[in-house]
Amino acid sequence: MNHPRLTAVVAFACAIPFATASAQSEPVEPLKWSLSLGADPTSFDLRTRDPGVQARVVGNLTRIWQSPGSRFSRKISLMLGGDSPRSQENCYQCWERVGKRYAGLTAGTSVDLFRVSRFTPYVQTGAGIYYTRLTSDVNGVFIPSPSYDRSHFSFGVNGGLGIKARLGSHEFFVEQMLHAFDVRVSDKGVYPLNFGFRF
Protein backbone atom coordinates (compact mmCIF):
# COMPACT_ATOMS: atom_id res chain seq x y z
CA MET A 1 0.00 0.00 0.00
CA ASN A 2 1.32 3.43 -0.92
CA HIS A 3 0.85 5.44 2.29
CA PRO A 4 1.79 8.91 0.94
CA ARG A 5 -0.79 8.69 -1.87
CA LEU A 6 -3.44 7.43 0.55
CA THR A 7 -2.60 10.33 2.88
CA ALA A 8 -2.90 12.78 -0.02
CA VAL A 9 -6.35 11.46 -0.98
CA VAL A 10 -7.59 11.59 2.64
CA ALA A 11 -6.17 15.10 3.10
CA PHE A 12 -7.89 16.35 -0.06
CA ALA A 13 -11.21 14.69 0.86
CA CYS A 14 -11.13 16.20 4.35
CA ALA A 15 -10.11 19.65 3.14
CA ILE A 16 -13.16 20.14 0.87
CA PRO A 17 -15.83 20.43 3.62
CA PHE A 18 -13.45 22.44 5.82
CA ALA A 19 -12.80 24.95 3.05
CA THR A 20 -16.55 25.30 2.42
CA ALA A 21 -17.26 25.89 6.09
CA SER A 22 -14.46 28.41 6.48
CA ALA A 23 -15.70 30.40 3.45
CA GLN A 24 -18.87 31.46 5.30
CA SER A 25 -19.16 35.17 6.03
CA GLU A 26 -18.78 35.03 9.82
CA PRO A 27 -16.80 37.60 11.77
CA VAL A 28 -13.21 36.45 12.10
CA GLU A 29 -11.32 36.62 15.39
CA PRO A 30 -7.96 38.38 15.49
CA LEU A 31 -5.11 36.26 14.18
CA LYS A 32 -3.70 33.76 16.63
CA TRP A 33 -0.36 32.03 16.81
CA SER A 34 0.90 28.71 18.10
CA LEU A 35 4.42 27.59 18.88
CA SER A 36 5.45 23.97 19.39
CA LEU A 37 8.49 21.74 19.73
CA GLY A 38 8.51 18.02 19.14
CA ALA A 39 10.55 14.88 18.58
CA ASP A 40 10.02 11.93 16.27
CA PRO A 41 9.51 8.79 18.42
CA THR A 42 10.42 6.58 15.43
CA SER A 43 13.90 8.13 15.29
CA PHE A 44 15.01 8.44 18.88
CA ASP A 45 17.82 6.44 20.49
CA LEU A 46 20.18 7.72 23.20
CA ARG A 47 22.26 4.52 23.28
CA THR A 48 23.75 4.21 19.82
CA ARG A 49 26.77 2.08 18.98
CA ASP A 50 28.53 4.94 17.21
CA PRO A 51 29.34 8.32 18.85
CA GLY A 52 26.37 10.64 19.22
CA VAL A 53 22.66 10.08 19.67
CA GLN A 54 19.84 9.44 17.25
CA ALA A 55 17.27 12.20 17.60
CA ARG A 56 14.97 14.06 15.23
CA VAL A 57 13.65 17.41 16.51
CA VAL A 58 10.98 19.63 14.93
CA GLY A 59 9.78 23.16 15.70
CA ASN A 60 6.60 24.78 14.35
CA LEU A 61 5.33 28.35 14.17
CA THR A 62 1.70 28.54 13.06
CA ARG A 63 -0.74 31.33 12.31
CA ILE A 64 -4.39 30.39 12.87
CA TRP A 65 -7.72 31.85 11.76
CA GLN A 66 -10.89 30.63 13.50
CA SER A 67 -14.35 32.20 13.55
CA PRO A 68 -16.08 32.66 16.92
CA GLY A 69 -18.07 29.56 17.84
CA SER A 70 -16.77 27.59 14.86
CA ARG A 71 -15.14 24.18 15.14
CA PHE A 72 -13.16 24.76 11.96
CA SER A 73 -9.94 26.71 11.57
CA ARG A 74 -7.44 27.51 8.84
CA LYS A 75 -3.71 27.69 9.40
CA ILE A 76 -0.34 28.36 7.80
CA SER A 77 2.71 26.73 9.37
CA LEU A 78 6.45 27.04 9.13
CA MET A 79 8.23 23.86 10.22
CA LEU A 80 11.98 23.61 10.85
CA GLY A 81 13.77 20.49 11.98
CA GLY A 82 16.75 18.25 11.75
CA ASP A 83 18.44 15.05 12.78
CA SER A 84 21.26 15.13 15.27
CA PRO A 85 24.60 14.59 13.46
CA ARG A 86 25.70 10.95 13.61
CA SER A 87 29.32 9.83 13.38
CA GLN A 88 30.34 6.47 12.01
CA GLU A 89 33.74 4.98 11.33
CA ASN A 90 34.01 4.03 7.65
CA CYS A 91 37.77 3.41 7.55
CA TYR A 92 40.73 3.33 9.95
CA GLN A 93 40.63 6.56 12.02
CA CYS A 94 38.26 8.02 9.42
CA TRP A 95 34.95 9.27 10.79
CA GLU A 96 32.03 10.29 8.61
CA ARG A 97 29.39 12.57 10.08
CA VAL A 98 25.98 12.60 8.43
CA GLY A 99 23.40 15.31 9.09
CA LYS A 100 19.94 16.14 7.84
CA ARG A 101 17.95 19.40 7.93
CA TYR A 102 14.48 20.07 6.62
CA ALA A 103 11.84 22.78 6.45
CA GLY A 104 8.24 23.00 5.38
CA LEU A 105 5.76 25.75 4.55
CA THR A 106 2.27 24.28 4.73
CA ALA A 107 -1.37 25.36 4.73
CA GLY A 108 -4.22 23.33 6.12
CA THR A 109 -7.38 23.03 8.13
CA SER A 110 -8.34 21.71 11.53
CA VAL A 111 -11.61 20.66 13.12
CA ASP A 112 -12.46 20.36 16.82
CA LEU A 113 -14.22 17.04 17.42
CA PHE A 114 -15.98 17.74 20.73
CA ARG A 115 -15.33 19.41 24.07
CA VAL A 116 -15.07 17.85 27.52
CA SER A 117 -14.53 20.40 30.27
CA ARG A 118 -11.35 22.27 29.24
CA PHE A 119 -10.15 19.58 26.83
CA THR A 120 -10.85 19.50 23.09
CA PRO A 121 -9.55 16.78 20.74
CA TYR A 122 -9.01 17.76 17.11
CA VAL A 123 -7.83 16.45 13.75
CA GLN A 124 -5.95 18.40 11.11
CA THR A 125 -4.70 18.02 7.57
CA GLY A 126 -2.75 20.06 5.08
CA ALA A 127 -0.30 20.23 2.20
CA GLY A 128 2.73 22.28 1.30
CA ILE A 129 6.28 22.59 0.04
CA TYR A 130 9.08 20.77 1.86
CA TYR A 131 12.84 21.27 1.65
CA THR A 132 15.40 18.65 2.68
CA ARG A 133 19.16 19.04 2.94
CA LEU A 134 21.58 16.18 3.57
CA THR A 135 25.20 16.80 4.53
CA SER A 136 28.21 14.55 4.94
CA ASP A 137 31.73 15.33 6.07
CA VAL A 138 34.76 13.15 6.79
CA ASN A 139 36.99 14.21 9.70
CA GLY A 140 35.37 17.66 9.58
CA VAL A 141 35.91 18.19 5.83
CA PHE A 142 32.86 18.25 3.53
CA ILE A 143 33.20 15.72 0.71
CA PRO A 144 30.51 15.66 -2.01
CA SER A 145 29.09 12.21 -2.54
CA PRO A 146 26.70 10.98 -5.24
CA SER A 147 24.85 8.99 -2.57
CA TYR A 148 23.69 12.25 -0.96
CA ASP A 149 21.19 14.52 -2.64
CA ARG A 150 22.36 17.66 -0.86
CA SER A 151 19.13 19.64 -1.29
CA HIS A 152 15.67 18.73 -2.50
CA PHE A 153 12.31 20.51 -2.82
CA SER A 154 9.11 18.46 -2.97
CA PHE A 155 5.34 18.69 -2.60
CA GLY A 156 4.07 16.87 0.47
CA VAL A 157 1.06 16.37 2.70
CA ASN A 158 0.51 16.17 6.44
CA GLY A 159 -2.10 15.11 8.92
CA GLY A 160 -2.47 14.45 12.59
CA LEU A 161 -4.57 14.44 15.69
CA GLY A 162 -4.20 16.09 19.05
CA ILE A 163 -5.82 17.39 22.18
CA LYS A 164 -5.78 20.94 23.53
CA ALA A 165 -6.65 22.42 26.91
CA ARG A 166 -7.40 26.03 27.80
CA LEU A 167 -5.59 27.40 30.84
CA GLY A 168 -6.21 31.08 31.41
CA SER A 169 -5.60 33.09 28.26
CA HIS A 170 -3.55 30.35 26.57
CA GLU A 171 -4.21 26.94 25.08
CA PHE A 172 -1.75 24.10 25.53
CA PHE A 173 -1.76 21.12 23.17
CA VAL A 174 -0.18 17.76 22.40
CA GLU A 175 -0.40 16.40 18.88
CA GLN A 176 0.94 13.53 16.82
CA MET A 177 1.71 14.61 13.25
CA LEU A 178 2.69 12.83 10.05
CA HIS A 179 4.59 14.81 7.41
CA ALA A 180 5.09 12.99 4.10
CA PHE A 181 7.74 15.06 2.32
CA ASP A 182 7.13 13.57 -1.12
CA VAL A 183 3.85 11.99 -2.23
CA ARG A 184 5.78 9.81 -4.73
CA VAL A 185 8.21 8.27 -2.21
CA SER A 186 7.01 6.30 0.79
CA ASP A 187 10.09 6.55 3.04
CA LYS A 188 10.56 10.35 3.17
CA GLY A 189 8.92 12.01 6.12
CA VAL A 190 8.86 12.76 9.82
CA TYR A 191 6.36 11.84 12.51
CA PRO A 192 6.83 14.31 15.39
CA LEU A 193 5.02 14.27 18.70
CA ASN A 194 4.60 18.01 19.36
CA PHE A 195 4.06 19.91 22.60
CA GLY A 196 3.08 23.55 22.33
CA PHE A 197 0.85 26.45 23.24
CA ARG A 198 -1.43 28.84 21.41
CA PHE A 199 -1.51 32.57 22.15
NUBA-991532 format. One record per residue (C-alpha): residue number from 1; x, y, z; residue in three letters. Coordinates in steps of 0.02 Angstrom, whole numbers, padded with zeros to 5 digits. Each point is the difference from the previous one (the first is absolute). Layout:
{NUM, {X, Y, Z}, 'ALA'}
...
// end
This chain:
{1, {00000, 00000, 00000}, 'MET'}
{2, {00066, 00172, -00046}, 'ASN'}
{3, {-00023, 00100, 00160}, 'HIS'}
{4, {00047, 00173, -00067}, 'PRO'}
{5, {-00129, -00011, -00140}, 'ARG'}
{6, {-00133, -00063, 00121}, 'LEU'}
{7, {00042, 00145, 00116}, 'THR'}
{8, {-00015, 00123, -00145}, 'ALA'}
{9, {-00173, -00066, -00048}, 'VAL'}
{10, {-00061, 00006, 00181}, 'VAL'}
{11, {00071, 00176, 00023}, 'ALA'}
{12, {-00087, 00062, -00158}, 'PHE'}
{13, {-00165, -00082, 00046}, 'ALA'}
{14, {00004, 00075, 00175}, 'CYS'}
{15, {00051, 00173, -00061}, 'ALA'}
{16, {-00153, 00024, -00113}, 'ILE'}
{17, {-00134, 00014, 00137}, 'PRO'}
{18, {00119, 00101, 00110}, 'PHE'}
{19, {00033, 00125, -00139}, 'ALA'}
{20, {-00187, 00018, -00031}, 'THR'}
{21, {-00036, 00030, 00183}, 'ALA'}
{22, {00140, 00126, 00020}, 'SER'}
{23, {-00062, 00099, -00151}, 'ALA'}
{24, {-00159, 00053, 00092}, 'GLN'}
{25, {-00014, 00185, 00036}, 'SER'}
{26, {00019, -00007, 00190}, 'GLU'}
{27, {00099, 00129, 00098}, 'PRO'}
{28, {00179, -00058, 00016}, 'VAL'}
{29, {00095, 00009, 00164}, 'GLU'}
{30, {00168, 00088, 00006}, 'PRO'}
{31, {00143, -00106, -00066}, 'LEU'}
{32, {00070, -00125, 00122}, 'LYS'}
{33, {00167, -00087, 00010}, 'TRP'}
{34, {00063, -00165, 00064}, 'SER'}
{35, {00176, -00057, 00039}, 'LEU'}
{36, {00051, -00181, 00025}, 'SER'}
{37, {00152, -00111, 00018}, 'LEU'}
{38, {00001, -00186, -00030}, 'GLY'}
{39, {00102, -00157, -00028}, 'ALA'}
{40, {-00026, -00147, -00115}, 'ASP'}
{41, {-00025, -00158, 00107}, 'PRO'}
{42, {00045, -00110, -00150}, 'THR'}
{43, {00174, 00077, -00007}, 'SER'}
{44, {00055, 00016, 00180}, 'PHE'}
{45, {00141, -00100, 00080}, 'ASP'}
{46, {00118, 00064, 00136}, 'LEU'}
{47, {00104, -00160, 00004}, 'ARG'}
{48, {00074, -00016, -00173}, 'THR'}
{49, {00152, -00106, -00042}, 'ARG'}
{50, {00087, 00143, -00088}, 'ASP'}
{51, {00041, 00169, 00082}, 'PRO'}
{52, {-00148, 00116, 00018}, 'GLY'}
{53, {-00186, -00028, 00022}, 'VAL'}
{54, {-00141, -00032, -00121}, 'GLN'}
{55, {-00129, 00138, 00018}, 'ALA'}
{56, {-00114, 00093, -00119}, 'ARG'}
{57, {-00066, 00168, 00065}, 'VAL'}
{58, {-00134, 00110, -00080}, 'VAL'}
{59, {-00060, 00177, 00039}, 'GLY'}
{60, {-00159, 00081, -00067}, 'ASN'}
{61, {-00063, 00178, -00009}, 'LEU'}
{62, {-00182, 00010, -00056}, 'THR'}
{63, {-00122, 00139, -00038}, 'ARG'}
{64, {-00182, -00046, 00029}, 'ILE'}
{65, {-00167, 00072, -00056}, 'TRP'}
{66, {-00158, -00061, 00087}, 'GLN'}
{67, {-00173, 00079, 00002}, 'SER'}
{68, {-00087, 00023, 00169}, 'PRO'}
{69, {-00100, -00155, 00046}, 'GLY'}
{70, {00065, -00099, -00149}, 'SER'}
{71, {00082, -00170, 00014}, 'ARG'}
{72, {00099, 00029, -00159}, 'PHE'}
{73, {00161, 00098, -00019}, 'SER'}
{74, {00125, 00039, -00137}, 'ARG'}
{75, {00187, 00009, 00028}, 'LYS'}
{76, {00168, 00034, -00080}, 'ILE'}
{77, {00153, -00081, 00079}, 'SER'}
{78, {00187, 00015, -00013}, 'LEU'}
{79, {00089, -00159, 00055}, 'MET'}
{80, {00187, -00013, 00031}, 'LEU'}
{81, {00089, -00155, 00057}, 'GLY'}
{82, {00150, -00112, -00011}, 'GLY'}
{83, {00084, -00161, 00051}, 'ASP'}
{84, {00141, 00005, 00125}, 'SER'}
{85, {00167, -00028, -00091}, 'PRO'}
{86, {00055, -00181, 00007}, 'ARG'}
{87, {00181, -00056, -00011}, 'SER'}
{88, {00051, -00168, -00068}, 'GLN'}
{89, {00170, -00075, -00034}, 'GLU'}
{90, {00014, -00047, -00185}, 'ASN'}
{91, {00188, -00031, -00005}, 'CYS'}
{92, {00148, -00004, 00121}, 'TYR'}
{93, {-00006, 00161, 00103}, 'GLN'}
{94, {-00118, 00073, -00130}, 'CYS'}
{95, {-00165, 00062, 00068}, 'TRP'}
{96, {-00146, 00052, -00108}, 'GLU'}
{97, {-00132, 00114, 00073}, 'ARG'}
{98, {-00171, 00001, -00082}, 'VAL'}
{99, {-00129, 00136, 00032}, 'GLY'}
{100, {-00173, 00041, -00062}, 'LYS'}
{101, {-00100, 00163, 00004}, 'ARG'}
{102, {-00173, 00033, -00065}, 'TYR'}
{103, {-00132, 00136, -00008}, 'ALA'}
{104, {-00180, 00011, -00054}, 'GLY'}
{105, {-00124, 00137, -00042}, 'LEU'}
{106, {-00175, -00073, 00009}, 'THR'}
{107, {-00181, 00054, 00000}, 'ALA'}
{108, {-00143, -00101, 00070}, 'GLY'}
{109, {-00158, -00016, 00100}, 'THR'}
{110, {-00048, -00066, 00171}, 'SER'}
{111, {-00164, -00052, 00079}, 'VAL'}
{112, {-00042, -00015, 00185}, 'ASP'}
{113, {-00088, -00166, 00030}, 'LEU'}
{114, {-00088, 00035, 00165}, 'PHE'}
{115, {00033, 00083, 00167}, 'ARG'}
{116, {00012, -00078, 00173}, 'VAL'}
{117, {00028, 00128, 00137}, 'SER'}
{118, {00159, 00094, -00051}, 'ARG'}
{119, {00059, -00135, -00120}, 'PHE'}
{120, {-00034, -00004, -00188}, 'THR'}
{121, {00064, -00136, -00117}, 'PRO'}
{122, {00027, 00049, -00181}, 'TYR'}
{123, {00060, -00065, -00169}, 'VAL'}
{124, {00094, 00097, -00132}, 'GLN'}
{125, {00062, -00019, -00176}, 'THR'}
{126, {00097, 00102, -00125}, 'GLY'}
{127, {00123, 00009, -00144}, 'ALA'}
{128, {00151, 00102, -00045}, 'GLY'}
{129, {00178, 00016, -00063}, 'ILE'}
{130, {00140, -00092, 00091}, 'TYR'}
{131, {00188, 00025, -00010}, 'TYR'}
{132, {00128, -00131, 00051}, 'THR'}
{133, {00188, 00020, 00013}, 'ARG'}
{134, {00121, -00143, 00031}, 'LEU'}
{135, {00181, 00031, 00048}, 'THR'}
{136, {00150, -00112, 00021}, 'SER'}
{137, {00177, 00039, 00057}, 'ASP'}
{138, {00151, -00109, 00036}, 'VAL'}
{139, {00111, 00053, 00145}, 'ASN'}
{140, {-00080, 00172, -00006}, 'GLY'}
{141, {00026, 00026, -00188}, 'VAL'}
{142, {-00152, 00003, -00115}, 'PHE'}
{143, {00017, -00126, -00141}, 'ILE'}
{144, {-00135, -00003, -00135}, 'PRO'}
{145, {-00070, -00172, -00027}, 'SER'}
{146, {-00120, -00062, -00135}, 'PRO'}
{147, {-00092, -00099, 00133}, 'SER'}
{148, {-00059, 00163, 00081}, 'TYR'}
{149, {-00124, 00113, -00084}, 'ASP'}
{150, {00058, 00157, 00089}, 'ARG'}
{151, {-00162, 00099, -00021}, 'SER'}
{152, {-00172, -00046, -00061}, 'HIS'}
{153, {-00169, 00089, -00016}, 'PHE'}
{154, {-00160, -00102, -00008}, 'SER'}
{155, {-00188, 00012, 00019}, 'PHE'}
{156, {-00064, -00091, 00154}, 'GLY'}
{157, {-00150, -00026, 00111}, 'VAL'}
{158, {-00027, -00010, 00187}, 'ASN'}
{159, {-00131, -00052, 00124}, 'GLY'}
{160, {-00018, -00033, 00184}, 'GLY'}
{161, {-00106, -00001, 00155}, 'LEU'}
{162, {00019, 00082, 00168}, 'GLY'}
{163, {-00081, 00066, 00156}, 'ILE'}
{164, {00002, 00177, 00068}, 'LYS'}
{165, {-00043, 00074, 00168}, 'ALA'}
{166, {-00038, 00181, 00045}, 'ARG'}
{167, {00091, 00068, 00152}, 'LEU'}
{168, {-00031, 00184, 00029}, 'GLY'}
{169, {00030, 00101, -00158}, 'SER'}
{170, {00102, -00138, -00085}, 'HIS'}
{171, {-00033, -00170, -00074}, 'GLU'}
{172, {00124, -00142, 00023}, 'PHE'}
{173, {-00001, -00149, -00118}, 'PHE'}
{174, {00079, -00168, -00039}, 'VAL'}
{175, {-00011, -00068, -00176}, 'GLU'}
{176, {00067, -00144, -00103}, 'GLN'}
{177, {00038, 00055, -00178}, 'MET'}
{178, {00049, -00090, -00160}, 'LEU'}
{179, {00096, 00099, -00133}, 'HIS'}
{180, {00025, -00091, -00165}, 'ALA'}
{181, {00132, 00104, -00089}, 'PHE'}
{182, {-00030, -00075, -00172}, 'ASP'}
{183, {-00165, -00079, -00055}, 'VAL'}
{184, {00097, -00108, -00125}, 'ARG'}
{185, {00121, -00078, 00126}, 'VAL'}
{186, {-00060, -00098, 00150}, 'SER'}
{187, {00155, 00013, 00112}, 'ASP'}
{188, {00023, 00189, 00006}, 'LYS'}
{189, {-00082, 00084, 00148}, 'GLY'}
{190, {-00003, 00037, 00185}, 'VAL'}
{191, {-00125, -00046, 00134}, 'TYR'}
{192, {00024, 00124, 00144}, 'PRO'}
{193, {-00091, -00002, 00166}, 'LEU'}
{194, {-00021, 00186, 00033}, 'ASN'}
{195, {-00027, 00095, 00162}, 'PHE'}
{196, {-00049, 00182, -00013}, 'GLY'}
{197, {-00112, 00146, 00045}, 'PHE'}
{198, {-00114, 00119, -00091}, 'ARG'}
{199, {-00004, 00186, 00036}, 'PHE'}
// end
